Amino acid sequence: MTPEKRTKSVRNWIASAEYDFTTAEHMLQTGRYLYVIFMCHLAIEKMLKAHVELHENKFPPKIHSLTSLIERAGLDIPVEFKKIILELNASSIPTRYPEDLKRSLRVHNKQKCKSALAATKETLQWLKSHSRFAKL
């Protein structure tokens, strides 16, 4: 892939992550709390895939594990951001495929989702401000 195509691809990952985060904000406003968590996970996933693409110099794999993407990206993520990433990673499957919808909705309530959204925003800002993106 040419450097121009790589830059375009990475910018697309970043734009897509930002789009998904905005969707998470809308899901919070409309009370669709499981989708807040889902979209926060997806936004972080896409931002990490931008990092993976730059680090590995190839299109990232079609995986959803945030911990695997962190490893592949070669990132040393501060503890406060790693915490939300691990929480979102653990919540991914239960919010996508809840075994007990009522229980999942109790667990992922408005306050928890509001907190997850704020932490995701800070994490995305940190990931986006990484020096790896300086030349984009």
LOBABA-376651 format. One line per field, with one value per atom (N, C-alpha, C, O, CB): residue in three letters; atom name; x, z, y. Coordinates in steps of 0.05 Angstrom, whole numbers. Atoms other than C-alpha are relative to their C-alpha. Glycine has a CB too. Example, Ala and Ser with C-alpha at 12.3 -4.5 7.8 and 13.67 -1.06 7.14 Angstrom:
lumnu	[ALA;ALA;ALA;ALA;ALA;SER;SER;SER;SER;SER] $
pase	[N;CA;C;O;CB;N;CA;C;O;CB] $
east	[18;246;18;39;-20;-16;273;-15;-5;9] $
up	[0;156;0;13;25;-1;143;14;18;-29] $
north	[-24;-90;24;24;1;-24;-21;22;44;9] $
This chain:
lumnu	[MET;MET;MET;MET;MET;THR;THR;THR;THR;THR;PRO;PRO;PRO;PRO;PRO;GLU;GLU;GLU;GLU;GLU;LYS;LYS;LYS;LYS;LYS;ARG;ARG;ARG;ARG;ARG;THR;THR;THR;THR;THR;LYS;LYS;LYS;LYS;LYS;SER;SER;SER;SER;SER;VAL;VAL;VAL;VAL;VAL;ARG;ARG;ARG;ARG;ARG;ASN;ASN;ASN;ASN;ASN;TRP;TRP;TRP;TRP;TRP;ILE;ILE;ILE;ILE;ILE;ALA;ALA;ALA;ALA;ALA;SER;SER;SER;SER;SER;ALA;ALA;ALA;ALA;ALA;GLU;GLU;GLU;GLU;GLU;TYR;TYR;TYR;TYR;TYR;ASP;ASP;ASP;ASP;ASP;PHE;PHE;PHE;PHE;PHE;THR;THR;THR;THR;THR;THR;THR;THR;THR;THR;ALA;ALA;ALA;ALA;ALA;GLU;GLU;GLU;GLU;GLU;HIS;HIS;HIS;HIS;HIS;MET;MET;MET;MET;MET;LEU;LEU;LEU;LEU;LEU;GLN;GLN;GLN;GLN;GLN;THR;THR;THR;THR;THR;GLY;GLY;GLY;GLY;GLY;ARG;ARG;ARG;ARG;ARG;TYR;TYR;TYR;TYR;TYR;LEU;LEU;LEU;LEU;LEU;TYR;TYR;TYR;TYR;TYR;VAL;VAL;VAL;VAL;VAL;ILE;ILE;ILE;ILE;ILE;PHE;PHE;PHE;PHE;PHE;MET;MET;MET;MET;MET;CYS;CYS;CYS;CYS;CYS;HIS;HIS;HIS;HIS;HIS;LEU;LEU;LEU;LEU;LEU;ALA;ALA;ALA;ALA;ALA;ILE;ILE;ILE;ILE;ILE;GLU;GLU;GLU;GLU;GLU;LYS;LYS;LYS;LYS;LYS;MET;MET;MET;MET;MET;LEU;LEU;LEU;LEU;LEU;LYS;LYS;LYS;LYS;LYS;ALA;ALA;ALA;ALA;ALA;HIS;HIS;HIS;HIS;HIS;VAL;VAL;VAL;VAL;VAL;GLU;GLU;GLU;GLU;GLU;LEU;LEU;LEU;LEU;LEU;HIS;HIS;HIS;HIS;HIS;GLU;GLU;GLU;GLU;GLU;ASN;ASN;ASN;ASN;ASN;LYS;LYS;LYS;LYS;LYS;PHE;PHE;PHE;PHE;PHE;PRO;PRO;PRO;PRO;PRO;PRO;PRO;PRO;PRO;PRO;LYS;LYS;LYS;LYS;LYS;ILE;ILE;ILE;ILE;ILE;HIS;HIS;HIS;HIS;HIS;SER;SER;SER;SER;SER;LEU;LEU;LEU;LEU;LEU;THR;THR;THR;THR;THR;SER;SER;SER;SER;SER;LEU;LEU;LEU;LEU;LEU;ILE;ILE;ILE;ILE;ILE;GLU;GLU;GLU;GLU;GLU;ARG;ARG;ARG;ARG;ARG;ALA;ALA;ALA;ALA;ALA;GLY;GLY;GLY;GLY;GLY;LEU;LEU;LEU;LEU;LEU;ASP;ASP;ASP;ASP;ASP;ILE;ILE;ILE;ILE;ILE;PRO;PRO;PRO;PRO;PRO;VAL;VAL;VAL;VAL;VAL;GLU;GLU;GLU;GLU;GLU;PHE;PHE;PHE;PHE;PHE;LYS;LYS;LYS;LYS;LYS;LYS;LYS;LYS;LYS;LYS;ILE;ILE;ILE;ILE;ILE;ILE;ILE;ILE;ILE;ILE;LEU;LEU;LEU;LEU;LEU;GLU;GLU;GLU;GLU;GLU;LEU;LEU;LEU;LEU;LEU;ASN;ASN;ASN;ASN;ASN;ALA;ALA;ALA;ALA;ALA;SER;SER;SER;SER;SER;SER;SER;SER;SER;SER;ILE;ILE;ILE;ILE;ILE;PRO;PRO;PRO;PRO;PRO;THR;THR;THR;THR;THR;ARG;ARG;ARG;ARG;ARG;TYR;TYR;TYR;TYR;TYR;PRO;PRO;PRO;PRO;PRO;GLU;GLU;GLU;GLU;GLU;ASP;ASP;ASP;ASP;ASP;LEU;LEU;LEU;LEU;LEU;LYS;LYS;LYS;LYS;LYS;ARG;ARG;ARG;ARG;ARG;SER;SER;SER;SER;SER;LEU;LEU;LEU;LEU;LEU;ARG;ARG;ARG;ARG;ARG;VAL;VAL;VAL;VAL;VAL;HIS;HIS;HIS;HIS;HIS;ASN;ASN;ASN;ASN;ASN;LYS;LYS;LYS;LYS;LYS;GLN;GLN;GLN;GLN;GLN;LYS;LYS;LYS;LYS;LYS;CYS;CYS;CYS;CYS;CYS;LYS;LYS;LYS;LYS;LYS;SER;SER;SER;SER;SER;ALA;ALA;ALA;ALA;ALA;LEU;LEU;LEU;LEU;LEU;ALA;ALA;ALA;ALA;ALA;ALA;ALA;ALA;ALA;ALA;THR;THR;THR;THR;THR;LYS;LYS;LYS;LYS;LYS;GLU;GLU;GLU;GLU;GLU;THR;THR;THR;THR;THR;LEU;LEU;LEU;LEU;LEU;GLN;GLN;GLN;GLN;GLN;TRP;TRP;TRP;TRP;TRP;LEU;LEU;LEU;LEU;LEU;LYS;LYS;LYS;LYS;LYS;SER;SER;SER;SER;SER;HIS;HIS;HIS;HIS;HIS;SER;SER;SER;SER;SER;ARG;ARG;ARG;ARG;ARG;PHE;PHE;PHE;PHE;PHE;ALA;ALA;ALA;ALA;ALA;LYS;LYS;LYS;LYS;LYS;LEU;LEU;LEU;LEU;LEU] $
pase	[N;CA;C;O;CB;N;CA;C;O;CB;N;CA;C;O;CB;N;CA;C;O;CB;N;CA;C;O;CB;N;CA;C;O;CB;N;CA;C;O;CB;N;CA;C;O;CB;N;CA;C;O;CB;N;CA;C;O;CB;N;CA;C;O;CB;N;CA;C;O;CB;N;CA;C;O;CB;N;CA;C;O;CB;N;CA;C;O;CB;N;CA;C;O;CB;N;CA;C;O;CB;N;CA;C;O;CB;N;CA;C;O;CB;N;CA;C;O;CB;N;CA;C;O;CB;N;CA;C;O;CB;N;CA;C;O;CB;N;CA;C;O;CB;N;CA;C;O;CB;N;CA;C;O;CB;N;CA;C;O;CB;N;CA;C;O;CB;N;CA;C;O;CB;N;CA;C;O;CB;N;CA;C;O;CB;N;CA;C;O;CB;N;CA;C;O;CB;N;CA;C;O;CB;N;CA;C;O;CB;N;CA;C;O;CB;N;CA;C;O;CB;N;CA;C;O;CB;N;CA;C;O;CB;N;CA;C;O;CB;N;CA;C;O;CB;N;CA;C;O;CB;N;CA;C;O;CB;N;CA;C;O;CB;N;CA;C;O;CB;N;CA;C;O;CB;N;CA;C;O;CB;N;CA;C;O;CB;N;CA;C;O;CB;N;CA;C;O;CB;N;CA;C;O;CB;N;CA;C;O;CB;N;CA;C;O;CB;N;CA;C;O;CB;N;CA;C;O;CB;N;CA;C;O;CB;N;CA;C;O;CB;N;CA;C;O;CB;N;CA;C;O;CB;N;CA;C;O;CB;N;CA;C;O;CB;N;CA;C;O;CB;N;CA;C;O;CB;N;CA;C;O;CB;N;CA;C;O;CB;N;CA;C;O;CB;N;CA;C;O;CB;N;CA;C;O;CB;N;CA;C;O;CB;N;CA;C;O;CB;N;CA;C;O;CB;N;CA;C;O;CB;N;CA;C;O;CB;N;CA;C;O;CB;N;CA;C;O;CB;N;CA;C;O;CB;N;CA;C;O;CB;N;CA;C;O;CB;N;CA;C;O;CB;N;CA;C;O;CB;N;CA;C;O;CB;N;CA;C;O;CB;N;CA;C;O;CB;N;CA;C;O;CB;N;CA;C;O;CB;N;CA;C;O;CB;N;CA;C;O;CB;N;CA;C;O;CB;N;CA;C;O;CB;N;CA;C;O;CB;N;CA;C;O;CB;N;CA;C;O;CB;N;CA;C;O;CB;N;CA;C;O;CB;N;CA;C;O;CB;N;CA;C;O;CB;N;CA;C;O;CB;N;CA;C;O;CB;N;CA;C;O;CB;N;CA;C;O;CB;N;CA;C;O;CB;N;CA;C;O;CB;N;CA;C;O;CB;N;CA;C;O;CB;N;CA;C;O;CB;N;CA;C;O;CB;N;CA;C;O;CB;N;CA;C;O;CB;N;CA;C;O;CB;N;CA;C;O;CB;N;CA;C;O;CB;N;CA;C;O;CB;N;CA;C;O;CB;N;CA;C;O;CB;N;CA;C;O;CB;N;CA;C;O;CB;N;CA;C;O;CB;N;CA;C;O;CB;N;CA;C;O;CB;N;CA;C;O;CB;N;CA;C;O;CB;N;CA;C;O;CB;N;CA;C;O;CB;N;CA;C;O;CB;N;CA;C;O;CB;N;CA;C;O;CB;N;CA;C;O;CB;N;CA;C;O;CB;N;CA;C;O;CB;N;CA;C;O;CB;N;CA;C;O;CB;N;CA;C;O;CB;N;CA;C;O;CB;N;CA;C;O;CB;N;CA;C;O;CB;N;CA;C;O;CB] $
east	[17;0;18;38;-19;-16;27;-4;-25;-8;4;38;-25;-38;25;25;-19;-25;-43;-2;23;-67;-1;-23;1;-2;-43;-11;-27;29;9;-55;-30;-44;14;29;-125;-14;-35;-6;12;-141;0;-20;15;-2;-117;-19;-33;29;19;-156;-29;-45;4;27;-217;-7;-29;-3;4;-208;-7;-25;25;4;-204;-27;-42;23;26;-265;-22;-43;-3;20;-304;-2;-25;7;0;-284;-15;-31;28;13;-308;-30;-47;12;28;-373;-14;-37;-3;12;-386;-2;-21;18;2;-371;-24;-39;26;24;-423;-26;-45;1;23;-472;-4;-27;4;3;-457;-13;-29;28;12;-474;-30;-46;13;28;-540;-15;-38;-4;13;-555;-4;-24;18;4;-545;-24;-40;26;22;-593;-27;-47;4;25;-646;-5;-25;-1;4;-637;6;-4;-28;-7;-609;27;47;0;-25;-557;19;43;-6;-18;-531;15;38;-17;-14;-515;20;38;-21;-21;-476;25;46;-8;-23;-429;11;35;-6;-8;-428;15;36;-25;-12;-412;26;44;-20;-25;-359;22;44;-3;-19;-325;8;32;-13;-6;-330;18;36;-26;-16;-301;29;48;-12;-28;-241;13;36;-1;-10;-233;11;32;-22;-8;-229;24;41;-23;-23;-181;25;47;-4;-23;-136;8;32;-8;-7;-141;16;33;-25;-16;-114;29;47;-11;-27;-55;13;37;0;-11;-46;9;31;-21;-7;-46;27;43;-22;-25;9;24;46;-2;-22;50;9;33;-9;-6;46;4;13;-21;-2;44;-16;-8;29;18;-14;-28;-31;8;28;-90;-4;6;-20;3;-110;-18;-35;-10;17;-141;-29;-34;12;29;-216;-5;-18;-18;5;-216;-13;-12;27;14;-254;12;3;-29;-13;-210;17;37;17;-15;-186;27;47;-15;-26;-130;19;43;-3;-17;-104;8;31;-15;-7;-107;21;38;-25;-20;-68;28;47;-6;-26;-13;10;34;-4;-8;-12;9;27;-23;-7;-8;26;37;-23;-25;52;-3;16;22;5;21;4;-2;-29;-3;39;-22;-17;29;24;-29;0;3;-26;1;-34;-23;-43;-5;18;-71;-29;-47;9;27;-131;-15;-40;0;13;-145;-2;-21;16;0;-128;-24;-36;26;22;-181;-26;-41;-3;25;-239;1;-19;-6;-2;-212;-5;-19;28;5;-211;-30;-41;17;29;-282;-17;-35;-8;15;-308;4;-14;8;-6;-273;-16;-27;30;15;-306;-30;-44;6;28;-374;-10;-34;-8;7;-372;-20;-42;25;18;-404;-26;-47;14;26;-455;-19;-43;6;18;-481;-9;-31;13;8;-483;-21;-40;24;17;-516;-8;0;15;7;-548;-16;-36;-17;14;-569;-26;-46;17;23;-617;-2;12;2;2;-638;-6;6;-22;8;-671;24;29;-23;-23;-609;21;33;12;-20;-563;-7;11;3;8;-604;3;8;-29;-5;-600;30;37;-10;-29;-524;10;26;14;-9;-514;-21;-34;5;20;-557;11;34;-8;-8;-555;26;43;-23;-24;-502;25;45;-3;-24;-455;7;30;-6;-5;-463;10;27;-25;-10;-453;30;46;-16;-28;-388;17;39;2;-15;-366;4;26;-14;-2;-380;22;38;-27;-20;-338;28;47;-6;-27;-280;8;32;-1;-7;-284;9;28;-25;-7;-281;29;45;-19;-27;-217;20;42;2;-17;-187;4;27;-11;-2;-202;18;33;-28;-16;-171;30;47;-9;-28;-108;11;33;3;-9;-104;4;23;-20;-2;-115;23;35;-26;-22;-63;28;48;-3;-25;-9;18;9;-5;-19;54;0;8;28;2;43;-18;-14;-11;19;-13;9;-5;-27;-9;28;3;-2;27;-5;43;-25;-23;22;24;-29;-12;-32;-20] $
up	[0;0;0;15;25;2;-18;26;40;-25;-24;38;-1;19;3;3;10;7;20;-28;-5;12;30;42;-17;-29;83;16;34;8;-14;106;-3;17;-11;5;75;17;29;-30;-16;108;30;43;-6;-28;176;7;28;8;-5;171;0;15;-21;1;153;27;37;-23;-26;217;21;37;8;-20;258;-3;17;-2;6;225;8;19;-29;-7;234;30;41;-13;-29;308;12;30;11;-9;318;-6;10;-13;8;281;20;29;-29;-19;326;28;42;1;-27;389;0;20;6;1;367;1;14;-26;-1;357;29;38;-18;-28;429;16;33;11;-14;453;-5;13;-9;7;416;14;22;-30;-13;445;30;41;-3;-28;515;3;21;11;0;500;-3;7;-21;6;476;19;16;-28;-20;533;-11;1;9;11;490;11;-4;-32;-16;542;-10;-9;28;9;515;-25;-29;-7;24;450;6;-10;-20;-9;487;3;-7;26;-5;510;-26;-31;20;25;442;-18;-29;-15;17;405;12;-3;-5;-12;456;-7;-14;31;7;445;-29;-35;5;28;370;-7;-23;-16;5;372;9;-6;16;-9;413;-19;-26;30;18;368;-25;-35;-6;25;306;4;-14;-12;-5;337;4;-6;24;-3;357;-26;-31;20;26;287;-17;-33;-15;13;261;9;-7;6;-11;307;-10;-17;31;10;286;-29;-37;2;28;213;-3;-20;-15;1;224;11;0;15;-13;270;-17;-20;27;15;226;-30;-45;4;28;160;-18;-41;-9;16;136;12;35;-2;-9;141;25;25;-23;-24;211;-3;-21;22;1;224;8;22;17;-6;229;27;28;-22;-27;304;17;10;13;-17;360;28;44;2;-27;421;3;-11;4;-5;447;11;4;18;-11;486;-22;-21;22;22;424;-18;-28;-17;17;385;13;0;-6;-15;440;-5;-11;30;3;435;-29;-33;6;28;359;-7;-24;-19;5;360;13;7;9;-14;406;17;20;-20;-17;452;29;39;-5;-29;524;10;12;9;-7;548;30;46;-9;-28;614;14;2;4;-15;669;-1;-4;29;-1;671;-26;-26;5;25;597;-5;-17;-23;3;599;16;7;10;-17;654;-16;-16;25;16;609;-23;-31;-9;22;551;8;-5;-13;-11;593;7;3;24;-7;619;-26;-26;15;25;548;-13;-24;-19;12;524;14;1;2;-15;580;-5;-2;29;3;566;-29;-34;8;28;491;-7;-18;-16;6;485;15;3;5;-15;542;-10;-7;29;10;512;-29;-37;2;27;441;0;-15;-17;-1;460;28;40;-12;-28;528;4;-9;10;-7;559;15;13;17;-15;604;-4;9;31;8;574;24;27;-21;-23;637;19;29;15;-17;678;-12;1;6;14;626;1;4;-29;-1;626;28;31;-9;-27;702;5;17;20;-4;700;-16;-5;-9;18;642;1;-19;-29;-3;669;-10;-19;30;10;652;12;-2;6;-13;704;-9;-15;30;9;684;-29;-36;2;28;610;-3;-20;-16;1;623;8;-4;20;-9;660;-22;-27;25;21;605;-24;-37;-9;22;552;5;-12;-5;-7;588;0;-11;29;0;598;-28;-35;18;28;526;-15;-30;-14;13;503;7;-11;9;-9;544;-13;-22;30;12;518;-30;-40;5;28;446;-5;-24;-12;3;455;4;-10;21;-4;483;-24;-33;26;23;427;-25;-40;-6;23;375;2;-18;-4;-4;405;-1;2;26;0;401;-23;-44;-4;20;364;-26;-47;12;25;314;-21;-45;7;18;284;-9;-24;12;5;280;-30;-37;13;28;206;-18;-43;-11;16;184;-10;-24;15] $
north	[-23;0;25;26;0;-25;69;16;13;16;-17;119;17;22;19;-17;162;-17;-7;11;18;103;-7;-9;-26;6;85;24;20;-7;-24;157;2;8;25;-1;156;-21;-15;-3;21;90;6;2;-27;-6;112;23;22;8;-22;177;-10;0;22;12;136;-14;-12;-19;14;93;21;17;-16;-21;157;13;16;22;-12;189;-19;-11;8;20;124;-3;-6;-26;1;121;23;20;-2;-24;192;-2;7;25;3;177;-20;-14;-11;19;116;12;6;-25;-13;157;19;19;15;-17;208;-16;-8;17;18;151;-9;-10;-24;7;129;22;17;-7;-23;199;1;6;26;0;195;-23;-20;-1;23;127;6;-3;-26;-8;155;19;15;14;-19;212;-14;-4;21;14;163;-24;-38;-9;22;113;-28;-48;1;26;57;-8;-8;0;3;39;-22;-19;-4;21;-27;9;1;-26;-10;8;21;26;10;-19;62;-16;-9;14;17;7;-11;-11;-22;11;-26;20;14;-11;-21;39;11;18;22;-8;59;-20;-13;3;21;-8;3;1;-28;-2;1;24;22;1;-24;71;-4;3;24;7;48;-20;-17;-11;20;-12;12;5;-21;-13;31;18;19;15;-17;80;-17;-10;19;18;22;-12;-16;-22;11;-6;20;13;-8;-20;60;-2;0;29;4;50;-25;-25;0;25;-22;4;-6;-23;-3;-2;15;8;15;-15;49;-16;-16;26;15;4;-24;-29;-10;24;-59;6;-11;-20;-8;-21;-18;-25;0;15;-62;2;10;-30;-2;-64;-18;-41;-8;16;-88;-24;-25;18;24;-156;5;25;-22;-3;-165;-14;-35;-12;10;-177;22;45;-10;-20;-144;2;18;-8;0;-158;25;28;-25;-25;-91;-6;8;18;7;-124;-10;-4;-21;9;-159;23;24;-21;-23;-94;18;29;16;-15;-58;-13;1;2;14;-111;3;9;-30;-2;-109;29;32;-8;-28;-33;9;30;18;-7;-34;25;41;4;-24;18;-6;-27;9;0;32;19;43;8;-17;57;5;-13;-14;-6;94;-15;-22;30;17;57;10;-6;-1;-11;104;-6;-9;30;6;91;-30;-39;13;29;18;-12;-32;-13;9;10;0;-20;17;-1;32;-19;-31;29;18;-7;-29;-44;2;27;-71;-4;-25;-5;2;-56;-3;-20;25;2;-45;-27;-39;22;26;-108;-22;-40;-6;20;-149;2;-17;3;-5;-118;-5;-6;28;1;-128;-22;-17;-5;22;-197;1;-2;-27;-1;-190;23;20;4;-21;-124;-6;3;27;7;-151;-23;-23;-8;24;-217;-6;-25;-24;3;-209;-26;-32;23;24;-275;6;-8;-19;-10;-237;30;45;-7;-28;-171;18;39;4;-17;-143;3;25;-13;-2;-159;18;35;-28;-17;-128;29;46;-9;-28;-65;11;35;2;-9;-61;5;25;-21;-3;-70;24;40;-26;-22;-21;22;27;-11;-22;35;27;29;2;-27;109;10;20;19;-11;127;-15;-2;-2;16;70;8;11;-30;-7;88;28;34;-4;-28;162;1;15;18;2;145;-13;-3;-16;14;97;19;19;-26;-19;150;21;28;14;-20;202;-11;1;12;13;154;-7;-5;-25;6;132;25;24;-12;-26;205;7;14;22;-6;216;-19;-11;-1;21;151;5;4;-28;-7;169;24;25;4;-24;237;-7;3;22;7;206;-16;-11;-17;16;155;17;13;-22;-18;209;19;27;15;-19;255;-13;0;15;14;201;10;17;-31;-10;222;-15;-5;-1;17;166;14;10;-28;-13;208;28;42;2;-28;273;7;30;4;-5;266;-3;-2;-17;5;252;26;26;-16] $
